[in-house]
Amino acid sequence: MLTVDFTRFPIAPGDRVLDLGCGAGRHAFECYRRGAHVVALDRNGEEVRTVAGWLAAMREAGEAPAAASAVAVEGDAFALPFADAIFDAVIISEVMEHIPDDKGVLAELVRVLKPGGRIAVTVPRYGPERVCWALSDAYHQVEGGHIRIYRPRQLLARVREAGLRPYGSHWAHALHSPYWWLKCAFGVDNDKALPVRAYHKLLVWDIMKKPLATRLAEDLLNPLIGKSFVVYATKPRRQVRA
């Protein structure tokens, strides 16, 4: 399930791409399939090892072009082990809501992004996220949990303050908002509640089958209850001096 729309965020063969806070690796896998040289970075060593295994399996199965490459590494978002201006594209998906110093992590991403490069930033959307917080303290009051909810204008302001130029935005995953509301209502760790189990089956079926009816429904509902807010921006080729 991809949050970034790769028709708005094109990845070309040979591009160097950083997926920061890669988690389970979904965006890293897609960039690898598209022929990029991918670095999937996360601070969670267990997830990094899992992603590395999947990348190796993709390579073995021929799911990515032979000229492409992909590695998974454990690292610190505030001290990235890369030279300045090395990546053509950077993805940071569902990460910034966890980080106290969101300005600091954006500054580090701008440092490693090439002039003219692109960045995709995704965070939980304000409205659906506020419902989750209202229904359950356990949803966000956990170690490493969500510490803030962005309004669209706040995220766009952060992106601009970092010296980036937004060129597009959208909402995604409307069908997932009710699932999380149910999870929060019945207990975030309670996967046995019938409404939660039933809705989860629906989501799995939708992801696997991609039926036209649910695709159309999500497109219609995304502007209303899309779970994620996505912003695309570029790093200017020349910095304007005051």
Order of alpha helices (4+ residues) and beta strands (2+ residues): beta-alpha-beta-alpha-beta-beta-alpha-beta-alpha-alpha-beta-alpha-alpha-alpha-beta
